[in-house]
Amino acid sequence: MVAVGYGYKRVNGNLIDALAVLVYVHRKVPLSALSVQDVVPQVVAGLPTDVIEVPTVDALAAATEVPVRRTKRRPCPGGFSCGHPSITAGTIGLPLVYADKEPCFLTNTHVAAPHWARPIAPGDPVLQPGPYDGGTPADSIGHLLRWKFIQFDVPNQVDAALVEVFEKDVLGAIYGAPRAREMMFYDRLGEAEVGQKVAKSGRTTGWTLGRVTATGAAVNVRYLADLIALFTEQIEVITDEGGIFSAGGDSGSAIVSRDGRTVYGLLFAGDGYRTYFNPIELVKAALGFELPETVAGQLAPLGDNLVQVWDWDNQIQTWRGYDPSSPQNSSLRVLVKGKGYFIKVISPVVFDYHGFIYNLSVGYNLIGWQD
C-alpha cells in the first residue's frame, strides 16, 4: 500500500461523482491471490473503497523546465527557480511572507534545507535560480531562517522551509499564466475540499490548473532510493487540462485558487499523474508566518461597496490604482500609514480598521491612512 485518502471514486480511470475511501497500491492483484487479512474491505466507515494502482510517489526534484522561470529575476515573484547549493532546483512558492517580522519566502525543506544530504544550518544561502539552472553563490537571494525536519521513522505533515530575504529582492505576487504574464497577488489562506478547483505556478510546468481529488491522504514519499517518509493529512490534485499538473522542479510551488488570491497549500510530491500538497494551515502552524498586508485585505470590510482606490506616487511621478475586479493588474498593493488615498465607494459606509474609524460618502473620498 502506497497511500490512503478520501475523495472521488474512479471507474475505468475516470473520476465519478461518488465519494470513497481511496487505497493506493503499487500493484493490483486478483482477490484469489490475497490472504483474507490482505483484502481491502468493500466498505469502510460507511463508504465504498476504491483500490487504485499507482507508481512510486517522489519528492519532485528538477526535470524539464519552462525556460523563463529558471532565469535570475529581481525582484522575484513566486513560481521561479530556487534551491540550496546542494540540490538541483525547486520553486519559490509564496515569495513574500513575514516571520519574526522579517521578510521571507516559502518553499519546501527538500528545496532549501536537504538535511539528509549534508549538514544544514540557519544562515545557509539559497540561490535564485537554483544550481541546476545556473545559480552560483553570487545569485544568493536569501538565507535559511527555519525549516521542518523530514522524519523517516515517524509520520510527517509538512515539507516546508522559510528563507529570509531582503524585501527589495522579492515581489509579493505569484507569476501566473505565461501567455498573459500576469502577476497574481495572494491575500488569504484557505482550506481545500474535494472538488476544489486550484492552480499552481511552478518552475518546471508553469501555470497549471487542477482540482482536488482527495483529502486527508496518508502517502509514502521517496526522497532517495532508500529514504521513504510517510506524510499524513495531505491533499491530492490531478490536472483538469488533460496533461500533468506538476513535475520534477515544481516542488515548493504554492497551490492557489484560480485567481491567485487564496493560498491552499505547498506542493511537494507526485507520481507523474497525481500531485500532493501540504495544507497551508499545517505549514503555518509548523513554521509560523503571516501574509503581507494588501489593499484587498485592508479594505475587505468594504466588500462589494469598493469601486477603486488611487494614490499619487511622488517618487516616480505617477498615479497608482487598485481595482478589486482586477487585482492582478493593479499597481497599488498596500495602503501605507500617513499617506493619502482616494477611495471610491457605491454607497455611504462607516468602517473600523484596527481601531480607526473611516466615514466614506458615495463617490471618491480623500482619506489619510492611519494604521
URBEL-V614688 format. One record per residue. N is the residue number from 0. SS is DSSP state (H for helix, E for strand, L for the rest). D_CENTER is the distance of its C-alpha to the mean C-alpha in Angstrom with 1 decimal. Layout:
# URBEL-V614688
n=[N;N]
ss=[SS;SS]
d_center=[D_CENTER;D_CENTER]
This chain:
# URBEL-V614688
n=[0;1;2;3;4;5;6;7;8;9;10;11;12;13;14;15;16;17;18;19;20;21;22;23;24;25;26;27;28;29;30;31;32;33;34;35;36;37;38;39;40;41;42;43;44;45;46;47;48;49;50;51;52;53;54;55;56;57;58;59;60;61;62;63;64;65;66;67;68;69;70;71;72;73;74;75;76;77;78;79;80;81;82;83;84;85;86;87;88;89;90;91;92;93;94;95;96;97;98;99;100;101;102;103;104;105;106;107;108;109;110;111;112;113;114;115;116;117;118;119;120;121;122;123;124;125;126;127;128;129;130;131;132;133;134;135;136;137;138;139;140;141;142;143;144;145;146;147;148;149;150;151;152;153;154;155;156;157;158;159;160;161;162;163;164;165;166;167;168;169;170;171;172;173;174;175;176;177;178;179;180;181;182;183;184;185;186;187;188;189;190;191;192;193;194;195;196;197;198;199;200;201;202;203;204;205;206;207;208;209;210;211;212;213;214;215;216;217;218;219;220;221;222;223;224;225;226;227;228;229;230;231;232;233;234;235;236;237;238;239;240;241;242;243;244;245;246;247;248;249;250;251;252;253;254;255;256;257;258;259;260;261;262;263;264;265;266;267;268;269;270;271;272;273;274;275;276;277;278;279;280;281;282;283;284;285;286;287;288;289;290;291;292;293;294;295;296;297;298;299;300;301;302;303;304;305;306;307;308;309;310;311;312;313;314;315;316;317;318;319;320;321;322;323;324;325;326;327;328;329;330;331;332;333;334;335;336;337;338;339;340;341;342;343;344;345;346;347;348;349;350;351;352;353;354;355;356;357;358;359;360;361;362;363;364;365;366;367;368;369;370]
ss=[L;L;E;E;E;E;E;E;E;E;E;L;L;E;E;E;E;E;E;E;E;E;E;E;E;L;L;L;L;L;H;H;H;L;L;H;H;H;L;L;L;L;E;E;L;L;E;E;E;E;E;E;E;L;L;L;L;E;E;L;L;L;L;L;L;L;H;H;H;H;L;L;L;L;L;E;E;E;L;L;E;E;E;E;L;L;L;L;L;E;E;L;L;E;E;E;E;E;E;L;L;E;E;E;E;E;E;L;H;H;H;H;L;L;L;L;L;L;L;L;L;L;L;L;E;E;E;L;L;L;H;H;H;L;L;L;H;H;H;E;E;E;E;E;E;E;E;L;L;L;L;L;L;L;L;E;L;L;L;L;E;E;E;E;E;L;H;H;H;E;E;E;E;E;E;L;L;L;L;L;L;L;E;E;L;L;L;E;E;L;L;L;L;L;L;L;E;E;E;E;E;E;L;L;L;E;E;E;E;E;E;E;E;E;E;E;E;E;E;E;E;E;E;E;L;L;E;E;E;E;E;E;E;E;E;E;E;E;E;L;L;L;L;L;L;L;L;L;L;L;L;L;L;E;E;E;L;L;L;L;L;E;E;E;E;E;E;E;E;E;L;L;L;L;E;E;E;E;E;H;H;H;H;H;H;H;H;L;L;E;E;L;L;L;H;H;H;H;L;H;H;H;H;H;H;E;E;E;E;E;E;E;E;L;L;L;L;E;E;E;E;E;L;L;L;L;H;H;H;L;L;L;L;L;L;L;L;L;L;E;E;E;E;E;E;L;L;L;E;E;E;E;E;L;L;E;E;E;E;E;L;L;E;E;E;E;E;E;L;L;L]
d_center=[27.4;23.9;21.8;22.3;20.4;21.1;20.7;22.6;25.8;26.4;29.9;30.8;27.2;26.3;24.4;26.7;26.4;27.3;25.4;26.2;25.6;24.1;25.6;24.5;27.2;27.9;31.1;32.7;36.4;39.2;39.9;43.4;41.9;40.2;41.7;41.6;39.2;36.7;36.6;33.5;35.0;34.9;33.8;31.7;31.6;33.0;30.4;31.2;29.6;28.3;28.6;26.4;27.0;24.1;24.0;22.6;18.9;17.9;15.3;14.4;16.5;17.6;19.4;20.1;18.4;18.1;20.6;19.5;16.1;18.0;20.2;20.5;19.2;20.2;18.7;15.5;12.5;9.0;9.3;12.5;14.2;14.7;16.2;18.8;22.3;22.9;20.2;19.8;16.5;12.7;9.9;9.0;5.3;6.3;9.9;11.8;12.0;15.3;16.7;20.5;20.7;19.6;17.0;14.2;11.0;8.4;8.3;10.1;13.7;15.1;13.9;15.2;17.7;19.2;21.9;23.6;24.6;26.1;26.6;23.6;24.2;22.7;23.4;22.7;21.7;18.4;19.2;17.8;18.3;18.3;21.8;21.8;21.3;24.2;22.7;25.5;26.1;26.8;23.2;21.8;19.1;19.1;19.8;18.5;18.6;17.6;15.9;16.2;18.9;18.6;21.8;23.7;26.3;24.6;21.5;18.0;15.1;12.3;11.9;10.6;12.3;13.0;14.9;17.4;18.1;20.6;19.2;21.2;19.3;15.8;15.1;12.9;11.5;9.3;11.9;12.5;15.2;17.5;20.7;20.0;18.4;16.6;14.5;12.1;12.3;10.0;12.3;11.6;9.9;10.8;12.0;11.7;15.2;17.1;17.5;14.4;13.7;10.1;8.9;6.9;8.2;9.5;12.6;14.6;14.4;13.0;12.0;12.5;13.0;13.3;14.0;13.7;16.9;17.0;16.0;17.4;17.6;19.3;18.8;20.5;18.5;20.7;20.0;23.6;26.5;27.7;24.6;23.0;20.7;20.4;17.2;17.7;16.0;13.3;12.1;13.3;12.6;15.2;15.7;18.0;19.2;21.5;19.8;17.0;13.3;12.5;14.8;15.6;14.0;10.5;9.7;7.0;4.9;1.4;3.6;5.9;9.6;12.0;13.0;9.7;10.8;9.3;5.9;6.3;4.6;4.1;6.2;9.6;12.6;14.7;18.3;18.5;18.4;16.0;12.4;11.2;8.2;8.7;8.9;7.5;11.2;12.3;10.1;11.7;15.0;15.1;14.4;15.3;13.7;13.9;12.3;14.8;17.4;17.7;20.7;19.0;18.6;21.9;23.8;22.1;25.6;27.1;25.1;26.7;29.6;27.8;28.8;28.1;27.9;29.6;30.5;32.6;31.2;34.4;33.1;32.3;34.8;32.7;31.3;27.6;26.5;23.8;24.0;22.0;22.5;20.8;18.4;16.9;20.5;21.5;22.7;22.9;19.8;21.3;24.7;26.5;29.3;32.8;31.9;33.3;31.5;32.8;31.2;32.3;32.4;34.1;36.0;37.2;34.8;34.8;31.5;30.9;28.0;28.3;32.0;32.8;34.4;34.1;36.6;35.8;38.3;37.9;37.0;36.0;36.1;36.2;34.7;34.1;30.7;31.5;28.4]
